Amino acid sequence: MVSRRTLAVVAVAALAATSSVLAQSVKTPGSGTPFPVEQTANSGGRAVKLVLTGCAVRQKVLVNVYSIGSYVALGSGIKTAEQLAAADCLKRLHLVMERTVDGKDMAEAFRAAIRMNYPEPAFQDEVNKLMQFMRNDSARKGDHITLTHIPGIGLYCVWAGKADFLIKNAAFSKAVWDIYFGKNNLGDKIKQGLTSRL
């Protein structure tokens, strides 16, 4: 069982990563949004260094929607997109909004993306919780959203300055990572960008 203290530390680490860009960072091709090459998170009461596996930009009709950075625990030994999606280690997807998107539209986009690989009724409760999280407010330009997989526990979602919650199903994290790394994904360009540093 994950403690509130553990979640608080993860949240603080996620927020810290969004509030300042480290001296070493990588600019996202196509948007210029910088992602620090390292972030930190908490696992079992200890700080864990996360390293950037790559970054990319999500576009719709040639308009940038959000930039995304992918992170995984240092020393994980992960070499491929498939290993990254399946890994039960501390890892994170960090989204930075490039434009304002209505919460309902954002929620529906994530629902449709998950369903590309996991048709209903797979993960129905988890998808509904994630959609509710995103429906609550518009995702405004400059907003940071982090999705952190906590090994053996589940997906910790933080919308910086607005909300955070935990989806207690570790298997659901793979469904989220498969949006970008799975057989049916949001595009080879995004997949290649997110694994460019592996």
Buried (B, 14 or more C-beta within 10 A) or exposed (E): EBEEEBBEBBBBBBBEBBEEEEEEBBEBBBBEBBBBBBBBBBBEEEEBEBBBBBBBBBBEEEEBBBBBBBBBBEEBEBEEBBBBBBBBBBBBBBBBBBEEBEBEBBBBBBBEBBBBBBEEEBBEEBBEBBBEBBBEBBBEEEBBBBBBBBBEBBBBBBBBEBBBBBBBBBEBBBBBBBBBBBEEBBEEBBBEBBBBBB
